[in-house]
Amino acid sequence: MRSMRNTTDVIVVGAGVVGAACAYYATRAGLRVTVLDRGPVAGGTTGSGEGNLLVSDKEPGPELELALLSTQLWQELAELLPSRIEYEPKGGLVVARDETGMTALREFAAGQTKAGVTTHEVAGDRLHDLEPHLAPGLAGGFHYPQDAQVMPALAAAHLLRASGAEVRLGQEVTALLTGPGGAVTGVRTSREVLYAPNVVNAAGTWGGQLARLAGTLLPVLPRRGFVLVTEPLPRLVRHKVYAADYVADVASDSAALQTSPVVEGTPAGPVLIGASRERVGFDRTLSVDAVSRLAAGASALFPVLAGVRVLRTYAGFRPYLPDHLPAIGPDPHVPGLSHACGHEGAGIGLAPATGWLVAESLFGAQLPSYAGAFDPGRFDETR
């Protein structure tokens, strides 16, 4: 028998930042929302992220449009949420080692500027005005003032709290319930049955597994990455700083280990060092090769870090889809099921716009034209 306790308008599966954003914008639209997660809030990819809110690494196209919208929405949310989320509009700095790299950065930035991104070229002899501890001899770079950062786990937790949604943790979804015509009617968890006409798949790296429970396809794969965390330091690194080859690594389809230096300070003091990418399933084994490359790359960018202690290293899994774009919106084969996953390493930055799109789609609203690129049905040919 159904009761008010086990009946709601929307069930969001996943209590990471994307699930929190979906819950927030759905409740703002007047819907009752229950969020489920088999673990804690931000216990998956969100809790293993660096909290990057980036436009600098995205080429003109649908994902950049989504990032620009999210930039505006994160600014609004930062006014609403507590300062503990550590929202910091510190900007990004992309650097080139030589003139060949600088030429590529100019071409990339020119396209972004036409798409609405603010970019500022920085000559090699002026890089130290922005980052005094950068290595000498770099050819130059581009400053992106719209880049920002949050503390991801706290951002997810406070966004979820601000949503007013009911949150039920420690409950794994074991089945999706369907009615006449295959429409979603709810979910069965490890503890109970919950009923709703709408289910949102915000399960991140495990989004493909949830889709299979519904009898549909979403080819999400885990892409492992490591982050090094240094001892607390004075503010040595002012921006998010990375080398130009980082953008190519993000767009690569290779399953092999790839590393490119990404370095940023935090309000709490530690410096975060990334980024590595490799497809090894859900293997969390520490890769000495990966962390050694990260440490060497960071020291090459910031020689002052060579003598700094690394306190810990952690691994996370980015939810990877073959075309590097997230799946956002209704599933074409299961009425009532929507997807909000597959953001790879950009989920924290893209979360607000994703949540807004999902909430709008629940009401059948007209979405921006670029939203079609995220249609979960685009993978039908792989069935």
LONU-850530 format. One record per residue (C-alpha): residue in three letters; x, y, z; chain; residue number from 1. Coordinates in pm, whole numbers. Layout:
<recs>
+-----+--------+--------+--------+---+-----+
|   r |     px |     py |     pz | c |   k |
+-----+--------+--------+--------+---+-----+
| ALA |      X |      Y |      Z | A | NUM |
...
+-----+--------+--------+--------+---+-----+
</recs>
This chain:
<recs>
+-----+--------+--------+--------+---+-----+
|   r |     px |     py |     pz | c |   k |
+-----+--------+--------+--------+---+-----+
| MET |      0 |      0 |      0 | A |   1 |
| ARG |    127 |    345 |    -92 | A |   2 |
| SER |    161 |    613 |    175 | A |   3 |
| MET |    272 |    975 |    179 | A |   4 |
| ARG |    606 |    860 |    316 | A |   5 |
| ASN |    683 |    639 |     19 | A |   6 |
| THR |    526 |    855 |   -254 | A |   7 |
| THR |    679 |   1164 |   -410 | A |   8 |
| ASP |    693 |   1356 |   -739 | A |   9 |
| VAL |   1058 |   1292 |   -829 | A |  10 |
| ILE |   1316 |   1040 |   -712 | A |  11 |
| VAL |   1676 |   1149 |   -773 | A |  12 |
| VAL |   1924 |    863 |   -756 | A |  13 |
| GLY |   2262 |   1002 |   -652 | A |  14 |
| ALA |   2353 |   1246 |   -375 | A |  15 |
| GLY |   2652 |   1401 |   -547 | A |  16 |
| VAL |   2658 |   1758 |   -670 | A |  17 |
| VAL |   2464 |   1682 |   -990 | A |  18 |
| GLY |   2191 |   1502 |   -797 | A |  19 |
| ALA |   2183 |   1788 |   -547 | A |  20 |
| ALA |   2140 |   2039 |   -830 | A |  21 |
| CYS |   1860 |   1835 |   -986 | A |  22 |
| ALA |   1685 |   1823 |   -649 | A |  23 |
| TYR |   1735 |   2196 |   -594 | A |  24 |
| TYR |   1586 |   2312 |   -922 | A |  25 |
| ALA |   1305 |   2056 |   -912 | A |  26 |
| THR |   1193 |   2165 |   -564 | A |  27 |
| ARG |   1218 |   2529 |   -671 | A |  28 |
| ALA |    971 |   2442 |   -945 | A |  29 |
| GLY |    729 |   2314 |   -683 | A |  30 |
| LEU |    792 |   1939 |   -700 | A |  31 |
| ARG |    836 |   1706 |   -403 | A |  32 |
| VAL |   1174 |   1534 |   -432 | A |  33 |
| THR |   1337 |   1239 |   -259 | A |  34 |
| VAL |   1710 |   1183 |   -308 | A |  35 |
| LEU |   1852 |    832 |   -268 | A |  36 |
| ASP |   2212 |    719 |   -242 | A |  37 |
| ARG |   2366 |    389 |   -145 | A |  38 |
| GLY |   2641 |    579 |     39 | A |  39 |
| PRO |   2686 |    922 |    196 | A |  40 |
| VAL |   2634 |   1263 |     39 | A |  41 |
| ALA |   2916 |   1327 |   -211 | A |  42 |
| GLY |   3046 |    976 |   -152 | A |  43 |
| GLY |   3131 |    912 |   -518 | A |  44 |
| THR |   3295 |   1123 |   -786 | A |  45 |
| THR |   3197 |   1453 |   -622 | A |  46 |
| GLY |   3395 |   1379 |   -307 | A |  47 |
| SER |   3702 |   1290 |   -513 | A |  48 |
| GLY |   3699 |   1606 |   -724 | A |  49 |
| GLU |   3893 |   1930 |   -703 | A |  50 |
| GLY |   3586 |   2151 |   -726 | A |  51 |
| ASN |   3669 |   2313 |  -1060 | A |  52 |
| LEU |   3415 |   2542 |  -1223 | A |  53 |
| LEU |   3576 |   2592 |  -1563 | A |  54 |
| VAL |   3511 |   2753 |  -1897 | A |  55 |
| SER |   3879 |   2769 |  -1993 | A |  56 |
| ASP |   3908 |   2405 |  -2101 | A |  57 |
| LYS |   3599 |   2390 |  -2323 | A |  58 |
| GLU |   3593 |   2452 |  -2695 | A |  59 |
| PRO |   3300 |   2640 |  -2852 | A |  60 |
| GLY |   2991 |   2422 |  -2862 | A |  61 |
| PRO |   2717 |   2278 |  -2642 | A |  62 |
| GLU |   2934 |   2198 |  -2338 | A |  63 |
| LEU |   3073 |   2551 |  -2332 | A |  64 |
| GLU |   2718 |   2690 |  -2351 | A |  65 |
| LEU |   2627 |   2471 |  -2055 | A |  66 |
| ALA |   2938 |   2590 |  -1867 | A |  67 |
| LEU |   2859 |   2956 |  -1927 | A |  68 |
| LEU |   2508 |   2906 |  -1789 | A |  69 |
| SER |   2649 |   2721 |  -1491 | A |  70 |
| THR |   2895 |   3003 |  -1427 | A |  71 |
| GLN |   2602 |   3241 |  -1381 | A |  72 |
| LEU |   2409 |   2993 |  -1168 | A |  73 |
| TRP |   2708 |   2919 |   -942 | A |  74 |
| GLN |   2742 |   3292 |   -879 | A |  75 |
| GLU |   2377 |   3301 |   -772 | A |  76 |
| LEU |   2418 |   2992 |   -555 | A |  77 |
| ALA |   2728 |   3134 |   -389 | A |  78 |
| GLU |   2513 |   3418 |   -258 | A |  79 |
| LEU |   2263 |   3169 |   -118 | A |  80 |
| LEU |   2487 |   2897 |     25 | A |  81 |
| PRO |   2720 |   2933 |    326 | A |  82 |
| SER |   3074 |   3059 |    279 | A |  83 |
| ARG |   3194 |   2715 |    388 | A |  84 |
| ILE |   3149 |   2590 |     32 | A |  85 |
| GLU |   3464 |   2798 |    -40 | A |  86 |
| TYR |   3335 |   2947 |   -363 | A |  87 |
| GLU |   3635 |   3132 |   -503 | A |  88 |
| PRO |   3616 |   3318 |   -837 | A |  89 |
| LYS |   3994 |   3314 |   -864 | A |  90 |
| GLY |   4023 |   3265 |  -1240 | A |  91 |
| GLY |   4233 |   3026 |  -1442 | A |  92 |
| LEU |   4570 |   3058 |  -1612 | A |  93 |
| VAL |   4664 |   2833 |  -1904 | A |  94 |
| VAL |   5033 |   2844 |  -1994 | A |  95 |
| ALA |   5238 |   2743 |  -2296 | A |  96 |
| ARG |   5597 |   2628 |  -2282 | A |  97 |
| ASP |   5692 |   2744 |  -2633 | A |  98 |
| GLU |   5565 |   2952 |  -2925 | A |  99 |
| THR |   5402 |   2652 |  -3091 | A | 100 |
| GLY |   5191 |   2599 |  -2783 | A | 101 |
| MET |   5118 |   2970 |  -2759 | A | 102 |
| THR |   4990 |   2978 |  -3117 | A | 103 |
| ALA |   4754 |   2691 |  -3039 | A | 104 |
| LEU |   4631 |   2873 |  -2726 | A | 105 |
| ARG |   4560 |   3189 |  -2928 | A | 106 |
| GLU |   4352 |   2997 |  -3180 | A | 107 |
| PHE |   4162 |   2817 |  -2904 | A | 108 |
| ALA |   4097 |   3139 |  -2710 | A | 109 |
| ALA |   3982 |   3324 |  -3023 | A | 110 |
| GLY |   3701 |   3074 |  -3074 | A | 111 |
| GLN |   3606 |   3090 |  -2706 | A | 112 |
| THR |   3595 |   3471 |  -2714 | A | 113 |
| LYS |   3345 |   3460 |  -3001 | A | 114 |
| ALA |   3135 |   3223 |  -2790 | A | 115 |
| GLY |   3121 |   3463 |  -2496 | A | 116 |
| VAL |   3420 |   3364 |  -2284 | A | 117 |
| THR |   3638 |   3639 |  -2137 | A | 118 |
| THR |   4003 |   3578 |  -2225 | A | 119 |
| HIS |   4319 |   3782 |  -2171 | A | 120 |
| GLU |   4648 |   3698 |  -2338 | A | 121 |
| VAL |   4947 |   3720 |  -2103 | A | 122 |
| ALA |   5297 |   3762 |  -2241 | A | 123 |
| GLY |   5569 |   3539 |  -2106 | A | 124 |
| ASP |   5743 |   3822 |  -1923 | A | 125 |
| ARG |   5415 |   3916 |  -1746 | A | 126 |
| LEU |   5314 |   3573 |  -1619 | A | 127 |
| HIS |   5481 |   3641 |  -1286 | A | 128 |
| ASP |   5246 |   3934 |  -1230 | A | 129 |
| LEU |   4971 |   3673 |  -1194 | A | 130 |
| GLU |   5173 |   3385 |  -1052 | A | 131 |
| PRO |   5502 |   3493 |   -889 | A | 132 |
| HIS |   5623 |   3136 |   -832 | A | 133 |
| LEU |   5578 |   3008 |  -1188 | A | 134 |
| ALA |   5883 |   2857 |  -1358 | A | 135 |
| PRO |   6081 |   3101 |  -1574 | A | 136 |
| GLY |   6104 |   3075 |  -1951 | A | 137 |
| LEU |   5741 |   3001 |  -2036 | A | 138 |
| ALA |   5625 |   3147 |  -2368 | A | 139 |
| GLY |   5303 |   3299 |  -2227 | A | 140 |
| GLY |   4948 |   3208 |  -2146 | A | 141 |
| PHE |   4584 |   3309 |  -2125 | A | 142 |
| HIS |   4400 |   3431 |  -1819 | A | 143 |
| TYR |   4035 |   3323 |  -1779 | A | 144 |
| PRO |   3870 |   3535 |  -1508 | A | 145 |
| GLN |   3543 |   3336 |  -1522 | A | 146 |
| ASP |   3703 |   3018 |  -1385 | A | 147 |
| ALA |   3624 |   2947 |  -1021 | A | 148 |
| GLN |   3641 |   2677 |   -755 | A | 149 |
| VAL |   3432 |   2533 |   -473 | A | 150 |
| MET |   3493 |   2274 |   -202 | A | 151 |
| PRO |   3293 |   2001 |   -380 | A | 152 |
| ALA |   3166 |   1787 |    -93 | A | 153 |
| LEU |   3049 |   2088 |    107 | A | 154 |
| ALA |   2895 |   2247 |   -203 | A | 155 |
| ALA |   2694 |   1931 |   -268 | A | 156 |
| ALA |   2585 |   1898 |     94 | A | 157 |
| HIS |   2471 |   2259 |    131 | A | 158 |
| LEU |   2300 |   2261 |   -209 | A | 159 |
| LEU |   2113 |   1947 |   -108 | A | 160 |
| ARG |   2013 |   2106 |    223 | A | 161 |
| ALA |   1899 |   2424 |     46 | A | 162 |
| SER |   1681 |   2217 |   -187 | A | 163 |
| GLY |   1456 |   2102 |     94 | A | 164 |
| ALA |   1442 |   1756 |    -63 | A | 165 |
| GLU |   1409 |   1448 |    155 | A | 166 |
| VAL |   1740 |   1260 |    158 | A | 167 |
| ARG |   1761 |    887 |    227 | A | 168 |
| LEU |   2114 |    752 |    245 | A | 169 |
| GLY |   2248 |    398 |    264 | A | 170 |
| GLN |   1986 |    276 |     18 | A | 171 |
| GLU |   2095 |    110 |   -304 | A | 172 |
| VAL |   1843 |    106 |   -587 | A | 173 |
| THR |   1794 |   -257 |   -686 | A | 174 |
| ALA |   1510 |   -219 |   -938 | A | 175 |
| LEU |   1311 |     40 |  -1130 | A | 176 |
| LEU |    939 |    -19 |  -1116 | A | 177 |
| THR |    730 |     29 |  -1428 | A | 178 |
| GLY |    362 |     31 |  -1510 | A | 179 |
| PRO |    152 |     13 |  -1829 | A | 180 |
| GLY |    350 |    110 |  -2137 | A | 181 |
| GLY |    678 |     70 |  -1950 | A | 182 |
| ALA |    651 |    405 |  -1772 | A | 183 |
| VAL |    844 |    447 |  -1449 | A | 184 |
| THR |    636 |    421 |  -1133 | A | 185 |
| GLY |    913 |    418 |   -873 | A | 186 |
| VAL |   1211 |    224 |   -743 | A | 187 |
| ARG |   1286 |    -64 |   -513 | A | 188 |
| THR |   1582 |    -12 |   -280 | A | 189 |
| SER |   1768 |   -238 |    -42 | A | 190 |
| ARG |   1522 |   -123 |    228 | A | 191 |
| GLU |   1189 |    -18 |     78 | A | 192 |
| VAL |    975 |     63 |   -224 | A | 193 |
| LEU |    930 |    426 |   -326 | A | 194 |
| TYR |    678 |    551 |   -581 | A | 195 |
| ALA |    714 |    845 |   -819 | A | 196 |
| PRO |    625 |    917 |  -1182 | A | 197 |
| ASN |    974 |   1059 |  -1241 | A | 198 |
| VAL |   1316 |    910 |  -1167 | A | 199 |
| VAL |   1637 |   1101 |  -1236 | A | 200 |
| ASN |   1956 |    901 |  -1292 | A | 201 |
| ALA |   2228 |   1114 |  -1129 | A | 202 |
| ALA |   2436 |    812 |  -1032 | A | 203 |
| GLY |   2757 |    941 |  -1192 | A | 204 |
| THR |   3001 |    668 |  -1284 | A | 205 |
| TRP |   2737 |    410 |  -1197 | A | 206 |
| GLY |   2477 |    575 |  -1422 | A | 207 |
| GLY |   2513 |    300 |  -1681 | A | 208 |
| GLN |   2429 |     35 |  -1424 | A | 209 |
| LEU |   2115 |    221 |  -1318 | A | 210 |
| ALA |   2013 |    258 |  -1683 | A | 211 |
| ARG |   2045 |   -118 |  -1729 | A | 212 |
| LEU |   1806 |   -174 |  -1437 | A | 213 |
| ALA |   1550 |     16 |  -1644 | A | 214 |
| GLY |   1627 |   -188 |  -1955 | A | 215 |
| THR |   1791 |    101 |  -2139 | A | 216 |
| LEU |   2146 |    184 |  -2248 | A | 217 |
| LEU |   2385 |    453 |  -2131 | A | 218 |
| PRO |   2748 |    355 |  -2202 | A | 219 |
| VAL |   2908 |    521 |  -1898 | A | 220 |
| LEU |   3260 |    402 |  -1813 | A | 221 |
| PRO |   3488 |    498 |  -1521 | A | 222 |
| ARG |   3797 |    703 |  -1601 | A | 223 |
| ARG |   4035 |    703 |  -1305 | A | 224 |
| GLY |   4227 |   1006 |  -1187 | A | 225 |
| PHE |   4458 |   1085 |   -896 | A | 226 |
| VAL |   4495 |   1407 |   -698 | A | 227 |
| LEU |   4788 |   1496 |   -472 | A | 228 |
| VAL |   4722 |   1709 |   -164 | A | 229 |
| THR |   5014 |   1900 |    -13 | A | 230 |
| GLU |   5069 |   2023 |    339 | A | 231 |
| PRO |   4898 |   2358 |    418 | A | 232 |
| LEU |   5098 |   2644 |    267 | A | 233 |
| PRO |   5084 |   3022 |    236 | A | 234 |
| ARG |   4908 |   3119 |    -86 | A | 235 |
| LEU |   5176 |   3016 |   -337 | A | 236 |
| VAL |   4935 |   2947 |   -624 | A | 237 |
| ARG |   4673 |   3215 |   -685 | A | 238 |
| HIS |   4479 |   3071 |   -981 | A | 239 |
| LYS |   4400 |   2735 |  -1129 | A | 240 |
| VAL |   4711 |   2689 |  -1342 | A | 241 |
| TYR |   4756 |   2424 |  -1605 | A | 242 |
| ALA |   4959 |   2352 |  -1915 | A | 243 |
| ALA |   4805 |   2373 |  -2260 | A | 244 |
| ASP |   4819 |   1996 |  -2316 | A | 245 |
| TYR |   4557 |   1945 |  -2043 | A | 246 |
| VAL |   4279 |   2034 |  -2290 | A | 247 |
| ALA |   4397 |   1767 |  -2534 | A | 248 |
| ASP |   4407 |   1506 |  -2256 | A | 249 |
| VAL |   4047 |   1584 |  -2158 | A | 250 |
| ALA |   3932 |   1532 |  -2517 | A | 251 |
| SER |   4136 |   1216 |  -2573 | A | 252 |
| ASP |   3972 |    876 |  -2622 | A | 253 |
| SER |   4281 |    686 |  -2510 | A | 254 |
| ALA |   4243 |    434 |  -2229 | A | 255 |
| ALA |   4613 |    460 |  -2142 | A | 256 |
| LEU |   4755 |    675 |  -1864 | A | 257 |
| GLN |   4776 |   1043 |  -1950 | A | 258 |
| THR |   4901 |   1318 |  -1721 | A | 259 |
| SER |   4927 |   1694 |  -1758 | A | 260 |
| PRO |   5011 |   1937 |  -1476 | A | 261 |
| VAL |   4717 |   2111 |  -1310 | A | 262 |
| VAL |   4798 |   2307 |   -994 | A | 263 |
| GLU |   4578 |   2518 |   -768 | A | 264 |
| GLY |   4577 |   2654 |   -417 | A | 265 |
| THR |   4283 |   2634 |   -177 | A | 266 |
| PRO |   4151 |   2872 |     89 | A | 267 |
| ALA |   4240 |   2611 |    352 | A | 268 |
| GLY |   4609 |   2611 |    249 | A | 269 |
| PRO |   4686 |   2279 |     75 | A | 270 |
| VAL |   4777 |   2282 |   -293 | A | 271 |
| LEU |   4589 |   2034 |   -515 | A | 272 |
| ILE |   4785 |   1869 |   -795 | A | 273 |
| GLY |   4638 |   1679 |  -1092 | A | 274 |
| ALA |   4553 |   1564 |  -1348 | A | 275 |
| SER |   4574 |   1205 |  -1461 | A | 276 |
| ARG |   4335 |   1001 |  -1674 | A | 277 |
| GLU |   4317 |    630 |  -1750 | A | 278 |
| ARG |   4048 |    368 |  -1802 | A | 279 |
| VAL |   4116 |     78 |  -1568 | A | 280 |
| GLY |   3764 |     -4 |  -1451 | A | 281 |
| PHE |   3701 |     63 |  -1083 | A | 282 |
| ASP |   4054 |    -29 |   -977 | A | 283 |
| ARG |   4163 |    204 |   -692 | A | 284 |
| THR |   4517 |     65 |   -669 | A | 285 |
| LEU |   4770 |    344 |   -621 | A | 286 |
| SER |   4963 |    404 |   -943 | A | 287 |
| VAL |   5318 |    507 |   -857 | A | 288 |
| ASP |   5371 |    601 |  -1221 | A | 289 |
| ALA |   5071 |    836 |  -1219 | A | 290 |
| VAL |   5151 |   1014 |   -894 | A | 291 |
| SER |   5520 |   1045 |   -985 | A | 292 |
| ARG |   5428 |   1211 |  -1313 | A | 293 |
| LEU |   5189 |   1447 |  -1134 | A | 294 |
| ALA |   5454 |   1550 |   -882 | A | 295 |
| ALA |   5714 |   1603 |  -1154 | A | 296 |
| GLY |   5474 |   1806 |  -1370 | A | 297 |
| ALA |   5372 |   2029 |  -1082 | A | 298 |
| SER |   5734 |   2093 |   -984 | A | 299 |
| ALA |   5817 |   2181 |  -1343 | A | 300 |
| LEU |   5543 |   2447 |  -1341 | A | 301 |
| PHE |   5612 |   2565 |   -984 | A | 302 |
| PRO |   5971 |   2480 |   -877 | A | 303 |
| VAL |   5889 |   2597 |   -522 | A | 304 |
| LEU |   5672 |   2286 |   -482 | A | 305 |
| ALA |   5967 |   2050 |   -523 | A | 306 |
| GLY |   6043 |   2069 |   -151 | A | 307 |
| VAL |   5684 |   2054 |    -30 | A | 308 |
| ARG |   5540 |   1747 |    144 | A | 309 |
| VAL |   5246 |   1561 |    -11 | A | 310 |
| LEU |   5020 |   1457 |    276 | A | 311 |
| ARG |   4787 |   1230 |     83 | A | 312 |
| THR |   4682 |   1103 |   -256 | A | 313 |
| TYR |   4332 |   1003 |   -353 | A | 314 |
| ALA |   4169 |    846 |   -656 | A | 315 |
| GLY |   3835 |    917 |   -816 | A | 316 |
| PHE |   3640 |    795 |  -1117 | A | 317 |
| ARG |   3510 |   1034 |  -1378 | A | 318 |
| PRO |   3189 |    918 |  -1551 | A | 319 |
| TYR |   3308 |    892 |  -1910 | A | 320 |
| LEU |   3084 |    879 |  -2219 | A | 321 |
| PRO |   3234 |    810 |  -2565 | A | 322 |
| ASP |   3167 |   1159 |  -2706 | A | 323 |
| HIS |   3279 |   1342 |  -2388 | A | 324 |
| LEU |   2938 |   1503 |  -2342 | A | 325 |
| PRO |   2698 |   1435 |  -2054 | A | 326 |
| ALA |   2359 |   1270 |  -2093 | A | 327 |
| ILE |   2092 |   1514 |  -1977 | A | 328 |
| GLY |   1719 |   1474 |  -2023 | A | 329 |
| PRO |   1446 |   1215 |  -2077 | A | 330 |
| ASP |   1531 |    862 |  -2179 | A | 331 |
| PRO |   1369 |    796 |  -2520 | A | 332 |
| HIS |   1265 |    440 |  -2430 | A | 333 |
| VAL |   1155 |    458 |  -2065 | A | 334 |
| PRO |    888 |    721 |  -1997 | A | 335 |
| GLY |    947 |    899 |  -1669 | A | 336 |
| LEU |   1321 |    821 |  -1657 | A | 337 |
| SER |   1564 |   1111 |  -1702 | A | 338 |
| HIS |   1943 |   1106 |  -1705 | A | 339 |
| ALA |   2187 |   1355 |  -1556 | A | 340 |
| CYS |   2526 |   1186 |  -1567 | A | 341 |
| GLY |   2835 |   1129 |  -1779 | A | 342 |
| HIS |   2995 |   1470 |  -1717 | A | 343 |
| GLU |   3343 |   1318 |  -1692 | A | 344 |
| GLY |   3561 |   1567 |  -1499 | A | 345 |
| ALA |   3326 |   1863 |  -1540 | A | 346 |
| GLY |   3031 |   1754 |  -1328 | A | 347 |
| ILE |   3087 |   1997 |  -1042 | A | 348 |
| GLY |   3115 |   2291 |  -1277 | A | 349 |
| LEU |   2819 |   2185 |  -1493 | A | 350 |
| ALA |   2589 |   2074 |  -1210 | A | 351 |
| PRO |   2365 |   2381 |  -1177 | A | 352 |
| ALA |   2287 |   2407 |  -1547 | A | 353 |
| THR |   2229 |   2031 |  -1559 | A | 354 |
| GLY |   1984 |   2050 |  -1269 | A | 355 |
| TRP |   1804 |   2340 |  -1433 | A | 356 |
| LEU |   1771 |   2155 |  -1766 | A | 357 |
| VAL |   1639 |   1844 |  -1595 | A | 358 |
| ALA |   1381 |   2040 |  -1396 | A | 359 |
| GLU |   1268 |   2222 |  -1710 | A | 360 |
| SER |   1238 |   1897 |  -1902 | A | 361 |
| LEU |   1019 |   1744 |  -1630 | A | 362 |
| PHE |    757 |   2004 |  -1720 | A | 363 |
| GLY |    807 |   1963 |  -2095 | A | 364 |
| ALA |    945 |   2316 |  -2127 | A | 365 |
| GLN |   1120 |   2441 |  -2439 | A | 366 |
| LEU |   1494 |   2390 |  -2381 | A | 367 |
| PRO |   1784 |   2583 |  -2536 | A | 368 |
| SER |   1883 |   2450 |  -2876 | A | 369 |
| TYR |   2222 |   2329 |  -2752 | A | 370 |
| ALA |   2049 |   2090 |  -2508 | A | 371 |
| GLY |   1987 |   1850 |  -2797 | A | 372 |
| ALA |   2356 |   1756 |  -2792 | A | 373 |
| PHE |   2304 |   1596 |  -2450 | A | 374 |
| ASP |   2008 |   1379 |  -2556 | A | 375 |
| PRO |   2053 |   1034 |  -2397 | A | 376 |
| GLY |   1902 |    879 |  -2711 | A | 377 |
| ARG |   2211 |    962 |  -2915 | A | 378 |
| PHE |   2363 |    628 |  -2814 | A | 379 |
| ASP |   2081 |    421 |  -2964 | A | 380 |
| GLU |   2294 |    310 |  -3257 | A | 381 |
| THR |   2518 |    118 |  -3015 | A | 382 |
| ARG |   2228 |    -96 |  -2892 | A | 383 |
+-----+--------+--------+--------+---+-----+
</recs>
